[in-house]
Amino acid sequence: MSHMIVFQGIREGVGNSSVIAMLGDALNQQGGKVLLVDLTPSNALRLMFNIAYADQRGWAHSLQAKGDWREAAFEVTQNLFLLPHGRASSNVQQIDAFCAELIKELQNTFDWILFDLPPGPTTAQLPNLHQRVTLKVTVLAPDVGCHLRWIERPTDPRTHFLVTQFDPSRKLASELVSEWQYQTGNSMWPVMISADESVHEAFATKSTATRMFPASSATANMHSLATWLLAQGFKGRPA
């Protein structure tokens, strides 16, 4: 069975799709067979893998056209696959039903399946997805907007947290992270993703920092995160 992780930004703009794209790269470069699944109607994840903006293909577009969503997947490099959302709308019921079908069919095919979930839908609204995944991760940046949503977030003991856009020179950022670490303990992932302009520069050329800027701090963070996940026992497909 695959290790399946759902990543969900606490709000828009925290870099959720960038995290998934770069972590997918890092896990693949460390020998994993990886599938990235975009569940967001913005359909942005594909743009980090040089897929044309005008390309409408994706699982939601295929379902809307009564086609086969399997034919919408891309192999972006050896053993790294992407299934875009596609140019179509979707609601939480459609997302949950699709995820149940995908997991049932592909859970023994990949080492890792990473889901890009938009802000908003809760665990209760997506029961099929959240009952089957290995981990649920909330992605947040150390700013006041994220902290306000942190205070209001629904409590879910299975949720882990990943900090992005971290700049240790910013006093507020360090204080917020310390507060979050105190409140969550081991639920806060130990690797934080640095604020790094190379992430934006890579996205501007439809790529990721892990491929375009191998010496960047964001790339080093992602490889450290992949190594940490493997050290937790996520080595190959679990039985």
MISEDREN-550486 format. One record per residue (C-alpha): x, z, y; residue number from 1. Coordinates in pm, whole numbers, plus 32768, in hexadecimal, padded with zeros to 4 digits. Example, Ala and Ser with C-alpha at 12.3 -4.5 7.8 and 13.67 -1.06 7.14 Angstrom:
BEGIN
((84CE, 830C, 7E3E), 1)
((8557, 82CA, 7F96), 2)
END
This chain:
BEGIN
((8000, 8000, 8000), 1)
((8075, 7FAF, 8160), 2)
((80CA, 80B2, 8266), 3)
((7FBC, 8073, 836B), 4)
((7FD8, 80F6, 84CF), 5)
((7ED7, 80D1, 85E5), 6)
((7F68, 80D4, 8745), 7)
((7E78, 810F, 8866), 8)
((7ED7, 8131, 89D4), 9)
((7E3C, 825D, 8A80), 10)
((7DEF, 8162, 8B96), 11)
((7E47, 7FFD, 8BEF), 12)
((7FA9, 7FB9, 8C65), 13)
((8072, 80AE, 8B91), 14)
((8119, 7F99, 8AC7), 15)
((8058, 7FBC, 8982), 16)
((807B, 7E4E, 891F), 17)
((81ED, 7E4E, 897D), 18)
((8224, 7F7F, 889F), 19)
((8180, 7ED4, 8775), 20)
((823D, 7D8D, 87A8), 21)
((838F, 7E38, 87CC), 22)
((8356, 7F30, 86B1), 23)
((82EA, 7E10, 85D3), 24)
((8430, 7D61, 8626), 25)
((84FC, 7E9B, 85DE), 26)
((8452, 7EE5, 8491), 27)
((8479, 7D79, 842B), 28)
((85EA, 7D79, 848A), 29)
((8615, 7EAC, 83AD), 30)
((858C, 7DEF, 8283), 31)
((8415, 7E27, 8299), 32)
((8300, 7D2D, 825F), 33)
((8221, 7D63, 838D), 34)
((80C8, 7CF3, 8402), 35)
((805D, 7D26, 856C), 36)
((7EE4, 7D1E, 85A9), 37)
((7E59, 7CF8, 8709), 38)
((7D03, 7DA1, 872C), 39)
((7CF5, 7D78, 88A8), 40)
((7C17, 7C6D, 894A), 41)
((7D29, 7C34, 8A4F), 42)
((7DE2, 7B84, 8933), 43)
((7F34, 7BCD, 89D4), 44)
((800B, 7C2A, 88A8), 45)
((8039, 7ABD, 8846), 46)
((80DC, 7A71, 8996), 47)
((820C, 7B3F, 892E), 48)
((8246, 7A51, 880B), 49)
((8247, 790A, 88CD), 50)
((80E9, 78A1, 8867), 51)
((8050, 77B4, 8964), 52)
((7F5D, 784F, 8A5A), 53)
((7E5F, 773C, 8A0F), 54)
((7E67, 7784, 8898), 55)
((7D15, 781D, 8843), 56)
((7D5D, 787D, 86DB), 57)
((7D2B, 79E1, 8663), 58)
((7C57, 7AB1, 8579), 59)
((7B36, 7AE2, 8671), 60)
((7B33, 7972, 86CF), 61)
((7B2F, 7913, 855D), 62)
((7A0F, 79FE, 850F), 63)
((794B, 7980, 863B), 64)
((7980, 781B, 85C2), 65)
((792A, 7885, 845B), 66)
((7A87, 782A, 83E9), 67)
((7B91, 78DF, 831B), 68)
((7C50, 79E6, 83E4), 69)
((7D76, 79CA, 82F1), 70)
((7DC0, 7871, 8379), 71)
((7DF1, 7901, 84D6), 72)
((7F2D, 79C4, 8479), 73)
((8088, 795B, 84ED), 74)
((81D5, 799C, 8442), 75)
((82A7, 79CD, 857B), 76)
((83E6, 7A07, 84B6), 77)
((8438, 7A4F, 834C), 78)
((835B, 7B71, 82D4), 79)
((82CA, 7BB2, 842E), 80)
((8161, 7B3F, 8452), 81)
((806C, 7B4A, 8573), 82)
((7EF1, 7B38, 856A), 83)
((7E72, 7B09, 86D0), 84)
((7D1C, 7B71, 8749), 85)
((7CCD, 7A11, 87BD), 86)
((7C07, 798A, 88E3), 87)
((7ABE, 7A36, 8893), 88)
((7A03, 7B79, 88D4), 89)
((79E8, 7C98, 87DD), 90)
((793D, 7DEB, 87CC), 91)
((7997, 7F2B, 8714), 92)
((78B6, 7EDB, 85EB), 93)
((7958, 7D86, 85BD), 94)
((7AB5, 7E19, 85E1), 95)
((7A6E, 7F27, 84E0), 96)
((79D3, 7E37, 83E3), 97)
((7AF3, 7D43, 840C), 98)
((7BF8, 7E57, 83E0), 99)
((7B4F, 7ED0, 82A1), 100)
((7B60, 7D6F, 8212), 101)
((7CC8, 7D36, 8280), 102)
((7D44, 7E83, 81F6), 103)
((7C95, 7E4F, 80AA), 104)
((7D35, 7CF8, 8082), 105)
((7E92, 7D2D, 8112), 106)
((7EE7, 7E9C, 80DC), 107)
((7FD0, 7E48, 7FBA), 108)
((806F, 7D19, 8060), 109)
((8132, 7DB3, 8182), 110)
((8218, 7EDB, 81B3), 111)
((8184, 7F15, 830C), 112)
((803E, 7EB6, 83B8), 113)
((8037, 7F10, 852A), 114)
((7EEB, 7EFE, 85E6), 115)
((7ED0, 7ECC, 875F), 116)
((7D8F, 7F7E, 87C5), 117)
((7D0D, 7F72, 892D), 118)
((7CC3, 80B2, 89EF), 119)
((7B63, 8132, 89C2), 120)
((7AED, 8123, 8856), 121)
((7AFD, 8277, 87AC), 122)
((7B47, 82D6, 8647), 123)
((79D4, 8315, 860B), 124)
((797E, 81B3, 867C), 125)
((7A79, 8117, 858B), 126)
((7A4F, 81DE, 8448), 127)
((7ACB, 80D0, 8358), 128)
((7C0A, 809E, 841C), 129)
((7C60, 820A, 8458), 130)
((7C10, 8280, 82F6), 131)
((7D06, 8185, 8265), 132)
((7E30, 818E, 8350), 133)
((7F68, 825E, 831D), 134)
((7F89, 82CB, 8488), 135)
((7ED4, 82AF, 85D3), 136)
((7FB6, 82AD, 8705), 137)
((7F4D, 82D6, 8871), 138)
((8040, 822E, 8960), 139)
((8065, 82C5, 8ABA), 140)
((8148, 82AC, 8BE9), 141)
((81B6, 83E4, 8CA8), 142)
((80DD, 83BE, 8DDF), 143)
((7FB4, 8470, 8E78), 144)
((7EB8, 8369, 8E05), 145)
((7F1C, 8399, 8C99), 146)
((7F22, 8512, 8CC2), 147)
((7DBA, 8516, 8D3E), 148)
((7D4F, 844E, 8C0E), 149)
((7E23, 8534, 8B35), 150)
((7D5C, 8660, 8BB1), 151)
((7C12, 85AE, 8B67), 152)
((7C7B, 8518, 8A18), 153)
((7BAA, 8566, 88E1), 154)
((7C5D, 8651, 87F3), 155)
((7CCD, 85AF, 86AE), 156)
((7DCC, 8672, 85DE), 157)
((7E42, 8530, 8535), 158)
((7EB1, 8491, 867D), 159)
((8022, 846A, 86D0), 160)
((80AC, 841B, 8829), 161)
((81B8, 832C, 88A8), 162)
((823F, 8332, 8A0D), 163)
((829E, 81EA, 8AB4), 164)
((832F, 818B, 8C08), 165)
((83F8, 82CE, 8C11), 166)
((84F3, 82FE, 8D2B), 167)
((85A9, 844D, 8D0F), 168)
((8611, 843A, 8E7C), 169)
((84A4, 8466, 8EE4), 170)
((8453, 85DB, 8EF4), 171)
((82DC, 85A7, 8EC2), 172)
((8316, 84D4, 8D8B), 173)
((83F5, 85DE, 8CEF), 174)
((82FF, 86F5, 8D42), 175)
((81D7, 8637, 8CAF), 176)
((8292, 85E8, 8B70), 177)
((82FB, 8755, 8B4C), 178)
((8190, 87C0, 8B75), 179)
((8117, 86C2, 8A74), 180)
((8226, 8727, 897D), 181)
((81C7, 8895, 89A4), 182)
((8058, 884D, 8964), 183)
((8083, 875D, 883F), 184)
((81B8, 87DD, 878A), 185)
((8215, 86FB, 8668), 186)
((8100, 8604, 86C0), 187)
((81D9, 857A, 87DA), 188)
((82C9, 8477, 874F), 189)
((8433, 84D9, 879A), 190)
((849E, 8380, 8815), 191)
((8426, 831B, 8970), 192)
((842E, 81B5, 89F2), 193)
((84F8, 8198, 8B30), 194)
((847D, 80F5, 8C70), 195)
((853D, 7FB0, 8C4A), 196)
((8518, 7E74, 8D19), 197)
((858B, 7DA4, 8BF1), 198)
((8434, 7DDA, 8B50), 199)
((838B, 7D2B, 8C75), 200)
((8495, 7C1E, 8C8E), 201)
((846C, 7BCB, 8B1D), 202)
((82F1, 7BC0, 8B39), 203)
((8311, 7ACD, 8C5D), 204)
((83BC, 79DC, 8B6C), 205)
((82C0, 7A20, 8A53), 206)
((83AC, 7AF6, 8988), 207)
((840E, 7C61, 894B), 208)
((8536, 7D2F, 89BE), 209)
((8594, 7D69, 8852), 210)
((85D5, 7BF4, 882E), 211)
((8649, 7B8F, 8989), 212)
((8710, 7CC4, 89F0), 213)
((87A7, 7D64, 88B8), 214)
((8883, 7E49, 898B), 215)
((8764, 7ED1, 8A60), 216)
((86F7, 803B, 8A5D), 217)
((8598, 7FD8, 89E9), 218)
((862D, 7F24, 88BE), 219)
((8701, 8052, 8866), 220)
((85CC, 8130, 8883), 221)
((8507, 8050, 8798), 222)
((8614, 8047, 868F), 223)
((862E, 81C2, 86A7), 224)
((84B5, 81DB, 867D), 225)
((84B9, 80F2, 8550), 226)
((85D3, 81BD, 84B5), 227)
((8513, 8301, 84F5), 228)
((83DA, 8274, 844F), 229)
((84A6, 8210, 831F), 230)
((8543, 836B, 8316), 231)
((83E7, 8407, 8306), 232)
((83BD, 8369, 81B0), 233)
((832E, 821A, 821B), 234)
((8420, 8153, 8145), 235)
((8386, 801F, 80AC), 236)
((821E, 8014, 8040), 237)
((8192, 8165, 7FD0), 238)
((80FA, 8177, 7E76), 239)
END
